[in-house]
Structures are given as C-alpha cells and as structure tokens.
Amino acid sequence: MVVANATIEKPGKQWDEEERRRVQYNLKVKNIITSALGIDEYFRVSNCMNAKEMWDTLQVTHEGTTDVKRSRINSLTHEYELSRMNQNETIHDMQNRFTHIVNHLASLGKIFPNEDLINKVLRCLSREWQPKVTAIVESRALVNMSLATLFGKLQEHEMELKRLNQHEENEKKKKGIALKASSFIQEESDKEDLNEIEEEDDFSSS
C-alpha cells in the first residue's frame, strides 16, 4: 500500500482473501521459475520482489530490449530470405540450419505460414533437385504438407540419388577392371606373337 508517497508492504494480518490468494499464486510462480533455472540465472532474479519482475528480467536478458529484439528479427529475416542449399550440403544439414532460423524467428514473434515455409525450402534447393521440386509442386499437395513431411520426401530422394550414384561408380569400376584385364590379355597376346615372329626369323636365318 502507499503511505506518504512511499510504497510499504501491507502487514499480513491486514490482508483480505483476494490479497492472500494473490500472494500464494506469486509464491507458487516464483518457485516454478527458480526451480527451472541454473545457478547463474537464479542469481539474476534472486533479488526480484515478485514473479512478474523475475519474468521481465529473464525476458530482457534473453530476448533483449525492444530495439535489440527488432534488430535480431531483421537479421534473422534477412538470413531466412537469402537461404540457399550449400554445395555438398545434405538435406539433414539444410533442415537443421533452416529450422534453426525459423524457430528463432518464431520465438521472437515472427511466424511464417506453413505454405510459405514449404515454398521457401523448394526455392532453396540446388539445380540438381529441380526434377524433384517439379514433381512435388505438380502433386498439388503443398497446402496440406507439413515441413517435416517435405524434408522426409527430400531425404528419401537423396538416399535414392546416393544409391544410383553408388551403382554408377561400381559400374565404372567394373568397366575399368574389365578394360585393364582386356588390355593385359592383348599385351600378352602381342608379346606371344612377337616372340613367335622372332623365333621364325631366327629359324630362317639359321
């Protein structure tokens, strides 16, 4: 309560039922917050008078002030807009990088519609993925497709591409081995023919 322009704590004996209920709620929330904090975080809020003050302190510490928050949103949005699949990057790595950006933006209050996220991922893919992108777009299932489902389909396609590439590599190796064997046999045959010619020449000379 306020006395002579100064706020003093009202004695507990003078609390009405509503004030007692609020104090109990405040203590309960403070206990919940402190039990979820590490030692360093606890010291940041240990002197706070109520749960609201504790929450505000933690929010400013981790999210920053309004200006800092706005700056982080702008930076992450720029990173989101420029996102592209890196050379030799796997779908799994791309998914982790993309969802990291999206989740950070969501925690700051900027949330994209699911369809926008789907279309953004498809635009991020490199040229070799265009046939798969076309197939997904033509399936007309984008509206109801979740981001996890899309990445799942892309990972399946990636595994199939790796299998085909491995098969092609094995075929090249087999052809290389067969070519070497054929060359060796031809060389041996040429040597035998040369030896026979030399023997015939020696016989003729004698």
Secondary structure, 3 states (H helix, E strand, C coil): CEECCEECCCCHHHCCHHHHHHHHHHHHHHHHHHHCCCHHHHHHHCCCCCHHHHHHHHHHHHHCCHHHHHHHHHHHHHHHHCCCCCCCCCHHHHHHHHHHHHHHHHHCCCCCCHHHHHHHHHHHCCHHHHHHHHHHHHCCCCCCCCHHHHHHHHHHHHHHHHHHHHHHHHHHHHHHHHHHHHHHHHHHHHHHHHHHHHHHHHHHHC
